[in-house]
């Protein structure tokens, strides 16, 4: 699962704490690696054990978004920073084995998020989520309208055998989930205007379409459409962060309030868990499922990371209605939970069983480490940190702290 979100350099924290060269940070699908975009290029690191694997410096600008495809040599870029290397409305596919751009996708508005899967490229614009094929000559496959999505919220399952996509629905606070594997072919006459242009000078292909993309020649191959779209009314305010479990069975969401995280079954849309991060509003920067779906970690602009236990619910397979859905044993509950029918909903909340504050209280994103009881955190001050926690008491400790920029 890719949980990539921008790590901006504006926050309620001290401005001096932020790394001025850092534009973006993201994990790959299994958290084994992470990538950063900088004012002059990009870098790839092994997460745990921490080690810089490679870096590329460009003379002509910065990388504002970078997306990884597991540990392969293929990446996706969007320009950014003081002097963007590429236009903000283009996604560039990079083959690091040849150090070349092999394809580009151009859109009519700025790109806010990009995710790669083995067969697909998913691009988020402010009001659209667009899916294209991942190949030398990309084809436009789907275009979904969304509500105003200035945060670029979107997630896709990271498992090799699943392809469940989640993004904001047309109505504020709603989530749409699509199983992209359950798609069927359409006649080429209804390809939604997909077009491809070949640039022979550098063996680069350019793709565009009527729904948010621009070009001039008709694409080859049949179009496709999703056979099954589910809509979940998740929150009363706009969606700010999403995550899909590796097996595609669950989607987790947070709203712009940032106080509650809700987890739904992607097939039935039933509420499985309702988890409380806190009481005060917060900007949720990442949500991540553990590879075995038994844990969930959440990070925010408060510089805190919360870890929730999902194991009991996952093992029993129970699906409870929204008004009674709770998390499994191990998480904290109010001492007044027995009076939940008489007191406000806050008193029946489920809280994280482990939480910790990062070293400099800056915005961060999180993913799980090699050990089951560990979390890797990437912070906007340019540091990577590893924390471990006790499964029963939730006591956490920092194992290491590294400066990556």
VEXLOZA-131280 format. One record per residue (C-alpha): y negated, z, x negated; residue number from 0; residue in one letter. Coordinates in pm, whole numbers, plus 50000, padded with zeros to 5 digits. Last residue first. Layout:
N
{y:Y; z:Z; x:X; num:NUM; residu:A}
...
END
This chain:
405
{y:48459; z:50396; x:48178; num:404; residu:X}
{y:48811; z:50534; x:48211; num:403; residu:X}
{y:48734; z:50901; x:48134; num:402; residu:X}
{y:49054; z:51103; x:48164; num:401; residu:X}
{y:49136; z:51442; x:48318; num:400; residu:X}
{y:49485; z:51594; x:48314; num:399; residu:X}
{y:49714; z:51836; x:48492; num:398; residu:X}
{y:49472; z:51982; x:48746; num:397; residu:X}
{y:49620; z:52262; x:48955; num:396; residu:X}
{y:49711; z:52304; x:49320; num:395; residu:X}
{y:49843; z:52592; x:49531; num:394; residu:X}
{y:49990; z:52456; x:49854; num:393; residu:X}
{y:50206; z:52764; x:49910; num:392; residu:X}
{y:50528; z:52577; x:49991; num:391; residu:X}
{y:50524; z:52240; x:49816; num:390; residu:X}
{y:50314; z:52364; x:49521; num:389; residu:X}
{y:50053; z:52116; x:49406; num:388; residu:X}
{y:49989; z:51879; x:49117; num:387; residu:X}
{y:49659; z:51717; x:49030; num:386; residu:X}
{y:49588; z:51413; x:48812; num:385; residu:X}
{y:49236; z:51296; x:48734; num:384; residu:X}
{y:49081; z:50958; x:48660; num:383; residu:X}
{y:48712; z:50959; x:48566; num:382; residu:X}
{y:48431; z:50706; x:48597; num:381; residu:X}
{y:48179; z:50929; x:48777; num:380; residu:X}
{y:48277; z:50750; x:49100; num:379; residu:X}
{y:48614; z:50922; x:49093; num:378; residu:X}
{y:48974; z:50803; x:49085; num:377; residu:X}
{y:49228; z:51066; x:49194; num:376; residu:X}
{y:49601; z:51070; x:49120; num:375; residu:X}
{y:49810; z:51305; x:49335; num:374; residu:X}
{y:50123; z:51503; x:49253; num:373; residu:X}
{y:50399; z:51680; x:49443; num:372; residu:X}
{y:50639; z:51385; x:49465; num:371; residu:X}
{y:50615; z:51317; x:49093; num:370; residu:X}
{y:50510; z:50965; x:48996; num:369; residu:X}
{y:50163; z:51013; x:49138; num:368; residu:X}
{y:50031; z:50963; x:49492; num:367; residu:X}
{y:49700; z:50793; x:49565; num:366; residu:X}
{y:49337; z:50903; x:49592; num:365; residu:X}
{y:48984; z:50768; x:49622; num:364; residu:X}
{y:48671; z:50951; x:49508; num:363; residu:X}
{y:48310; z:51035; x:49582; num:362; residu:X}
{y:48164; z:51299; x:49355; num:361; residu:X}
{y:48216; z:51675; x:49332; num:360; residu:X}
{y:48222; z:51678; x:48949; num:359; residu:X}
{y:48566; z:51821; x:48871; num:358; residu:X}
{y:48745; z:51728; x:49191; num:357; residu:X}
{y:48795; z:51980; x:49471; num:356; residu:X}
{y:49142; z:52074; x:49588; num:355; residu:X}
{y:49358; z:52075; x:49899; num:354; residu:X}
{y:49711; z:52169; x:49995; num:353; residu:X}
{y:49871; z:52253; x:50331; num:352; residu:X}
{y:49614; z:52041; x:50512; num:351; residu:X}
{y:49495; z:52163; x:50852; num:350; residu:X}
{y:49643; z:52123; x:51202; num:349; residu:X}
{y:49398; z:52204; x:51479; num:348; residu:X}
{y:49479; z:52434; x:51772; num:347; residu:X}
{y:49158; z:52635; x:51734; num:346; residu:X}
{y:48946; z:52319; x:51715; num:345; residu:X}
{y:49063; z:52215; x:52063; num:344; residu:X}
{y:48842; z:52477; x:52225; num:343; residu:X}
{y:49010; z:52799; x:52344; num:342; residu:X}
{y:49215; z:52875; x:52656; num:341; residu:X}
{y:49507; z:52635; x:52622; num:340; residu:X}
{y:49512; z:52683; x:52245; num:339; residu:X}
{y:49562; z:53060; x:52278; num:338; residu:X}
{y:49882; z:53069; x:52069; num:337; residu:X}
{y:49691; z:52873; x:51804; num:336; residu:X}
{y:49467; z:53174; x:51743; num:335; residu:X}
{y:49586; z:53226; x:51387; num:334; residu:X}
{y:49468; z:52870; x:51324; num:333; residu:X}
{y:49720; z:52636; x:51168; num:332; residu:X}
{y:49802; z:52535; x:50809; num:331; residu:X}
{y:50047; z:52258; x:50723; num:330; residu:X}
{y:50398; z:52347; x:50611; num:329; residu:X}
{y:50569; z:52266; x:50938; num:328; residu:X}
{y:50492; z:51927; x:51086; num:327; residu:X}
{y:50175; z:51784; x:51232; num:326; residu:X}
{y:50068; z:51809; x:51594; num:325; residu:X}
{y:50077; z:51586; x:51903; num:324; residu:X}
{y:50036; z:51782; x:52228; num:323; residu:X}
{y:49739; z:51611; x:52395; num:322; residu:X}
{y:49814; z:51275; x:52237; num:321; residu:X}
{y:50168; z:51249; x:52370; num:320; residu:X}
{y:50451; z:51335; x:52134; num:319; residu:X}
{y:50677; z:51101; x:51942; num:318; residu:X}
{y:50975; z:51272; x:51784; num:317; residu:X}
{y:51149; z:51094; x:51497; num:316; residu:X}
{y:51309; z:51416; x:51378; num:315; residu:X}
{y:51275; z:51330; x:51009; num:314; residu:X}
{y:50921; z:51192; x:51035; num:313; residu:X}
{y:50795; z:51487; x:51236; num:312; residu:X}
{y:50943; z:51731; x:50987; num:311; residu:X}
{y:50810; z:51542; x:50683; num:310; residu:X}
{y:50447; z:51478; x:50768; num:309; residu:X}
{y:50287; z:51728; x:50527; num:308; residu:X}
{y:49915; z:51692; x:50465; num:307; residu:X}
{y:49727; z:51671; x:50135; num:306; residu:X}
{y:49347; z:51708; x:50127; num:305; residu:X}
{y:49124; z:51579; x:49845; num:304; residu:X}
{y:48767; z:51700; x:49800; num:303; residu:X}
{y:48467; z:51545; x:49626; num:302; residu:X}
{y:48262; z:51575; x:49946; num:301; residu:X}
{y:48240; z:51196; x:49961; num:300; residu:X}
{y:48594; z:51192; x:50092; num:299; residu:X}
{y:48962; z:51191; x:50002; num:298; residu:X}
{y:49276; z:51199; x:50217; num:297; residu:X}
{y:49640; z:51244; x:50118; num:296; residu:X}
{y:49941; z:51194; x:50346; num:295; residu:X}
{y:50294; z:51314; x:50286; num:294; residu:X}
{y:50647; z:51242; x:50408; num:293; residu:X}
{y:50619; z:50863; x:50434; num:292; residu:X}
{y:50858; z:50805; x:50138; num:291; residu:X}
{y:50599; z:50611; x:49934; num:290; residu:X}
{y:50333; z:50874; x:50010; num:289; residu:X}
{y:50077; z:50760; x:50265; num:288; residu:X}
{y:49718; z:50717; x:50149; num:287; residu:X}
{y:49379; z:50761; x:50317; num:286; residu:X}
{y:49065; z:50672; x:50125; num:285; residu:X}
{y:48689; z:50707; x:50125; num:284; residu:X}
{y:48635; z:50931; x:50424; num:283; residu:X}
{y:48259; z:50988; x:50462; num:282; residu:X}
{y:48225; z:51345; x:50585; num:281; residu:X}
{y:48094; z:51527; x:50891; num:280; residu:X}
{y:48143; z:51903; x:50881; num:279; residu:X}
{y:48445; z:52065; x:51048; num:278; residu:X}
{y:48726; z:51975; x:50810; num:277; residu:X}
{y:49014; z:51739; x:50733; num:276; residu:X}
{y:49190; z:51803; x:51062; num:275; residu:X}
{y:49518; z:51626; x:51133; num:274; residu:X}
{y:49639; z:51466; x:51455; num:273; residu:X}
{y:49995; z:51340; x:51423; num:272; residu:X}
{y:50230; z:51103; x:51605; num:271; residu:X}
{y:50001; z:50936; x:51859; num:270; residu:X}
{y:50187; z:50656; x:52035; num:269; residu:X}
{y:50086; z:50295; x:51966; num:268; residu:X}
{y:50439; z:50181; x:52046; num:267; residu:X}
{y:50491; z:49949; x:51749; num:266; residu:X}
{y:50242; z:50079; x:51492; num:265; residu:X}
{y:50326; z:50443; x:51558; num:264; residu:X}
{y:49999; z:50632; x:51528; num:263; residu:X}
{y:49843; z:50875; x:51282; num:262; residu:X}
{y:49507; z:51040; x:51348; num:261; residu:X}
{y:49277; z:51182; x:51081; num:260; residu:X}
{y:49004; z:51414; x:51208; num:259; residu:X}
{y:48670; z:51532; x:51065; num:258; residu:X}
{y:48538; z:51210; x:50911; num:257; residu:X}
{y:48269; z:51148; x:51173; num:256; residu:X}
{y:48273; z:50778; x:51082; num:255; residu:X}
{y:48627; z:50761; x:51213; num:254; residu:X}
{y:48955; z:50817; x:51033; num:253; residu:X}
{y:49278; z:50624; x:51072; num:252; residu:X}
{y:49647; z:50639; x:50985; num:251; residu:X}
{y:49891; z:50360; x:51074; num:250; residu:X}
{y:50266; z:50414; x:51088; num:249; residu:X}
{y:50585; z:50204; x:51088; num:248; residu:X}
{y:50478; z:49944; x:50832; num:247; residu:X}
{y:50743; z:50045; x:50577; num:246; residu:X}
{y:50480; z:50118; x:50312; num:245; residu:X}
{y:50271; z:50321; x:50555; num:244; residu:X}
{y:49948; z:50165; x:50678; num:243; residu:X}
{y:49609; z:50314; x:50587; num:242; residu:X}
{y:49268; z:50291; x:50755; num:241; residu:X}
{y:48914; z:50416; x:50689; num:240; residu:X}
{y:48575; z:50414; x:50865; num:239; residu:X}
{y:48664; z:50331; x:51226; num:238; residu:X}
{y:48362; z:50351; x:51458; num:237; residu:X}
{y:48324; z:50638; x:51705; num:236; residu:X}
{y:48533; z:50754; x:52003; num:235; residu:X}
{y:48857; z:50736; x:51805; num:234; residu:X}
{y:49208; z:50586; x:51816; num:233; residu:X}
{y:49225; z:50355; x:52118; num:232; residu:X}
{y:49521; z:50156; x:51984; num:231; residu:X}
{y:49562; z:49781; x:52026; num:230; residu:X}
{y:49891; z:49609; x:51945; num:229; residu:X}
{y:49917; z:49240; x:51856; num:228; residu:X}
{y:50254; z:49059; x:51869; num:227; residu:X}
{y:50329; z:48692; x:51815; num:226; residu:X}
{y:50056; z:48635; x:51557; num:225; residu:X}
{y:49955; z:48269; x:51518; num:224; residu:X}
{y:50055; z:47999; x:51275; num:223; residu:X}
{y:49910; z:47669; x:51156; num:222; residu:X}
{y:50129; z:47382; x:51046; num:221; residu:X}
{y:50093; z:47228; x:50701; num:220; residu:X}
{y:49808; z:47037; x:50539; num:219; residu:X}
{y:49445; z:47140; x:50552; num:218; residu:X}
{y:49177; z:46901; x:50675; num:217; residu:X}
{y:48886; z:46830; x:50441; num:216; residu:X}
{y:48523; z:46949; x:50455; num:215; residu:X}
{y:48454; z:47312; x:50377; num:214; residu:X}
{y:48318; z:47645; x:50518; num:213; residu:X}
{y:48475; z:47970; x:50634; num:212; residu:X}
{y:48395; z:48229; x:50904; num:211; residu:X}
{y:48611; z:48093; x:51184; num:210; residu:X}
{y:48564; z:47720; x:51135; num:209; residu:X}
{y:48778; z:47719; x:50823; num:208; residu:X}
{y:48762; z:47724; x:50444; num:207; residu:X}
{y:48981; z:47685; x:50140; num:206; residu:X}
{y:48893; z:47582; x:49786; num:205; residu:X}
{y:49150; z:47479; x:49529; num:204; residu:X}
{y:49110; z:47503; x:49151; num:203; residu:X}
{y:49278; z:47278; x:48899; num:202; residu:X}
{y:48970; z:47310; x:48677; num:201; residu:X}
{y:48813; z:46965; x:48703; num:200; residu:X}
{y:49038; z:46861; x:48991; num:199; residu:X}
{y:48863; z:47064; x:49258; num:198; residu:X}
{y:49080; z:47031; x:49569; num:197; residu:X}
{y:48925; z:47095; x:49910; num:196; residu:X}
{y:49105; z:47265; x:50194; num:195; residu:X}
{y:49020; z:47286; x:50563; num:194; residu:X}
{y:49133; z:47500; x:50854; num:193; residu:X}
{y:48978; z:47388; x:51185; num:192; residu:X}
{y:49150; z:47642; x:51406; num:191; residu:X}
{y:49493; z:47501; x:51316; num:190; residu:X}
{y:49559; z:47378; x:51667; num:189; residu:X}
{y:49649; z:47013; x:51608; num:188; residu:X}
{y:49901; z:47113; x:51340; num:187; residu:X}
{y:50139; z:47226; x:51610; num:186; residu:X}
{y:50197; z:47599; x:51600; num:185; residu:X}
{y:50446; z:47799; x:51396; num:184; residu:X}
{y:50568; z:48145; x:51489; num:183; residu:X}
{y:50458; z:48486; x:51367; num:182; residu:X}
{y:50657; z:48809; x:51376; num:181; residu:X}
{y:50627; z:48862; x:51000; num:180; residu:X}
{y:50253; z:48915; x:51042; num:179; residu:X}
{y:50314; z:49231; x:51245; num:178; residu:X}
{y:49961; z:49288; x:51376; num:177; residu:X}
{y:49784; z:49619; x:51436; num:176; residu:X}
{y:49444; z:49641; x:51606; num:175; residu:X}
{y:49257; z:49972; x:51593; num:174; residu:X}
{y:48995; z:50090; x:51843; num:173; residu:X}
{y:48700; z:50319; x:51764; num:172; residu:X}
{y:48435; z:50066; x:51869; num:171; residu:X}
{y:48583; z:49785; x:52074; num:170; residu:X}
{y:48674; z:49455; x:51909; num:169; residu:X}
{y:48951; z:49625; x:51714; num:168; residu:X}
{y:48924; z:49764; x:51363; num:167; residu:X}
{y:49193; z:49652; x:51116; num:166; residu:X}
{y:49566; z:49703; x:51062; num:165; residu:X}
{y:49816; z:49456; x:50912; num:164; residu:X}
{y:50191; z:49504; x:50912; num:163; residu:X}
{y:50373; z:49288; x:50657; num:162; residu:X}
{y:50708; z:49441; x:50570; num:161; residu:X}
{y:50993; z:49356; x:50331; num:160; residu:X}
{y:50813; z:49410; x:49999; num:159; residu:X}
{y:50653; z:49731; x:50119; num:158; residu:X}
{y:50275; z:49755; x:50078; num:157; residu:X}
{y:50176; z:49763; x:50444; num:156; residu:X}
{y:49830; z:49623; x:50510; num:155; residu:X}
{y:49500; z:49806; x:50547; num:154; residu:X}
{y:49149; z:49725; x:50668; num:153; residu:X}
{y:48806; z:49894; x:50681; num:152; residu:X}
{y:48534; z:49672; x:50533; num:151; residu:X}
{y:48273; z:49946; x:50560; num:150; residu:X}
{y:48034; z:49719; x:50753; num:149; residu:X}
{y:48291; z:49670; x:51026; num:148; residu:X}
{y:48096; z:49581; x:51341; num:147; residu:X}
{y:48375; z:49532; x:51594; num:146; residu:X}
{y:48648; z:49291; x:51500; num:145; residu:X}
{y:48737; z:48927; x:51560; num:144; residu:X}
{y:49069; z:48810; x:51419; num:143; residu:X}
{y:49122; z:48492; x:51215; num:142; residu:X}
{y:49472; z:48376; x:51128; num:141; residu:X}
{y:49655; z:48132; x:50898; num:140; residu:X}
{y:49403; z:47949; x:50679; num:139; residu:X}
{y:49595; z:47770; x:50407; num:138; residu:X}
{y:49573; z:47839; x:50034; num:137; residu:X}
{y:49634; z:47550; x:49790; num:136; residu:X}
{y:49794; z:47720; x:49488; num:135; residu:X}
{y:49953; z:47979; x:49715; num:134; residu:X}
{y:49875; z:48303; x:49891; num:133; residu:X}
{y:49842; z:48200; x:50256; num:132; residu:X}
{y:49527; z:48302; x:50439; num:131; residu:X}
{y:49444; z:48590; x:50675; num:130; residu:X}
{y:49092; z:48653; x:50806; num:129; residu:X}
{y:48951; z:48977; x:50948; num:128; residu:X}
{y:48618; z:48920; x:51119; num:127; residu:X}
{y:48297; z:49099; x:51215; num:126; residu:X}
{y:48156; z:49219; x:50882; num:125; residu:X}
{y:48393; z:49010; x:50676; num:124; residu:X}
{y:48738; z:49125; x:50566; num:123; residu:X}
{y:48976; z:48904; x:50370; num:122; residu:X}
{y:49356; z:48922; x:50373; num:121; residu:X}
{y:49543; z:48705; x:50121; num:120; residu:X}
{y:49907; z:48642; x:50199; num:119; residu:X}
{y:50258; z:48571; x:50066; num:118; residu:X}
{y:50324; z:48853; x:49821; num:117; residu:X}
{y:50040; z:49057; x:49962; num:116; residu:X}
{y:49680; z:49074; x:49847; num:115; residu:X}
{y:49393; z:49274; x:49995; num:114; residu:X}
{y:49023; z:49189; x:50002; num:113; residu:X}
{y:48725; z:49385; x:50136; num:112; residu:X}
{y:48358; z:49334; x:50223; num:111; residu:X}
{y:48317; z:48957; x:50171; num:110; residu:X}
{y:47962; z:48839; x:50238; num:109; residu:X}
{y:47903; z:48579; x:50509; num:108; residu:X}
{y:47982; z:48213; x:50571; num:107; residu:X}
{y:48304; z:48222; x:50372; num:106; residu:X}
{y:48444; z:48051; x:50062; num:105; residu:X}
{y:48797; z:48092; x:49931; num:104; residu:X}
{y:48862; z:48006; x:49569; num:103; residu:X}
{y:49173; z:47903; x:49380; num:102; residu:X}
{y:49318; z:47904; x:49028; num:101; residu:X}
{y:49047; z:48097; x:48843; num:100; residu:X}
{y:49169; z:48107; x:48487; num:99; residu:X}
{y:49281; z:48356; x:48223; num:98; residu:X}
{y:49614; z:48167; x:48189; num:97; residu:X}
{y:49840; z:48469; x:48233; num:96; residu:X}
{y:49553; z:48645; x:48410; num:95; residu:X}
{y:49576; z:48413; x:48706; num:94; residu:X}
{y:49262; z:48481; x:48911; num:93; residu:X}
{y:49205; z:48407; x:49279; num:92; residu:X}
{y:48831; z:48399; x:49359; num:91; residu:X}
{y:48704; z:48526; x:49693; num:90; residu:X}
{y:48359; z:48388; x:49781; num:89; residu:X}
{y:48074; z:48521; x:49998; num:88; residu:X}
{y:47941; z:48761; x:49731; num:87; residu:X}
{y:47886; z:48467; x:49491; num:86; residu:X}
{y:48073; z:48499; x:49159; num:85; residu:X}
{y:47980; z:48660; x:48824; num:84; residu:X}
{y:47736; z:48891; x:49002; num:83; residu:X}
{y:47430; z:48991; x:48791; num:82; residu:X}
{y:47317; z:49342; x:48881; num:81; residu:X}
{y:47651; z:49422; x:49040; num:80; residu:X}
{y:47895; z:49210; x:49235; num:79; residu:X}
{y:48127; z:48910; x:49238; num:78; residu:X}
{y:48442; z:48905; x:49446; num:77; residu:X}
{y:48776; z:48896; x:49270; num:76; residu:X}
{y:49145; z:48855; x:49358; num:75; residu:X}
{y:49427; z:48926; x:49115; num:74; residu:X}
{y:49748; z:48756; x:49002; num:73; residu:X}
{y:49922; z:48857; x:48679; num:72; residu:X}
{y:50172; z:49073; x:48866; num:71; residu:X}
{y:50192; z:49451; x:48867; num:70; residu:X}
{y:50159; z:49491; x:49248; num:69; residu:X}
{y:49921; z:49216; x:49358; num:68; residu:X}
{y:49584; z:49365; x:49263; num:67; residu:X}
{y:49246; z:49341; x:49436; num:66; residu:X}
{y:48907; z:49348; x:49259; num:65; residu:X}
{y:48569; z:49383; x:49429; num:64; residu:X}
{y:48220; z:49390; x:49273; num:63; residu:X}
{y:48302; z:49205; x:48950; num:62; residu:X}
{y:48005; z:49159; x:48717; num:61; residu:X}
{y:47826; z:48879; x:48539; num:60; residu:X}
{y:47795; z:48591; x:48291; num:59; residu:X}
{y:47930; z:48712; x:47961; num:58; residu:X}
{y:48261; z:48827; x:48104; num:57; residu:X}
{y:48470; z:49113; x:47965; num:56; residu:X}
{y:48839; z:49133; x:48047; num:55; residu:X}
{y:49038; z:49451; x:48006; num:54; residu:X}
{y:49406; z:49535; x:47967; num:53; residu:X}
{y:49667; z:49807; x:48000; num:52; residu:X}
{y:49460; z:50125; x:47969; num:51; residu:X}
{y:49697; z:50418; x:47981; num:50; residu:X}
{y:49751; z:50716; x:48211; num:49; residu:X}
{y:50113; z:50820; x:48249; num:48; residu:X}
{y:50073; z:50793; x:48538; num:47; residu:X}
{y:49813; z:50545; x:48659; num:46; residu:X}
{y:49859; z:50245; x:48429; num:45; residu:X}
{y:49517; z:50090; x:48390; num:44; residu:X}
{y:49359; z:49750; x:48456; num:43; residu:X}
{y:49001; z:49659; x:48363; num:42; residu:X}
{y:48733; z:49428; x:48507; num:41; residu:X}
{y:48423; z:49236; x:48406; num:40; residu:X}
{y:48062; z:49294; x:48293; num:39; residu:X}
{y:47897; z:49513; x:48559; num:38; residu:X}
{y:48237; z:49667; x:48628; num:37; residu:X}
{y:48533; z:49625; x:48862; num:36; residu:X}
{y:48813; z:49878; x:48827; num:35; residu:X}
{y:49187; z:49844; x:48862; num:34; residu:X}
{y:49464; z:50094; x:48926; num:33; residu:X}
{y:49833; z:50097; x:48849; num:32; residu:X}
{y:50142; z:50276; x:48978; num:31; residu:X}
{y:49972; z:50354; x:49311; num:30; residu:X}
{y:50249; z:50158; x:49494; num:29; residu:X}
{y:50031; z:49876; x:49635; num:28; residu:X}
{y:49776; z:49863; x:49353; num:27; residu:X}
{y:49504; z:50124; x:49333; num:26; residu:X}
{y:49133; z:50049; x:49368; num:25; residu:X}
{y:48799; z:50109; x:49197; num:24; residu:X}
{y:48467; z:49927; x:49234; num:23; residu:X}
{y:48122; z:49891; x:49078; num:22; residu:X}
{y:48136; z:50116; x:48769; num:21; residu:X}
{y:47872; z:50042; x:48504; num:20; residu:X}
{y:47631; z:50318; x:48612; num:19; residu:X}
{y:47900; z:50590; x:48606; num:18; residu:X}
{y:47784; z:50849; x:48859; num:17; residu:X}
{y:47715; z:51211; x:48767; num:16; residu:X}
{y:47344; z:51143; x:48704; num:15; residu:X}
{y:47300; z:51074; x:49077; num:14; residu:X}
{y:47387; z:51436; x:49154; num:13; residu:X}
{y:47580; z:51460; x:49479; num:12; residu:X}
{y:47459; z:51348; x:49823; num:11; residu:X}
{y:47588; z:51008; x:49728; num:10; residu:X}
{y:47493; z:50669; x:49594; num:9; residu:X}
{y:47689; z:50507; x:49311; num:8; residu:X}
{y:47937; z:50325; x:49527; num:7; residu:X}
{y:48317; z:50357; x:49503; num:6; residu:X}
{y:48430; z:50060; x:49709; num:5; residu:X}
{y:48759; z:50099; x:49897; num:4; residu:X}
{y:49107; z:50005; x:49783; num:3; residu:X}
{y:49398; z:50171; x:49962; num:2; residu:X}
{y:49657; z:49911; x:49873; num:1; residu:X}
{y:50000; z:50000; x:50000; num:0; residu:X}
END
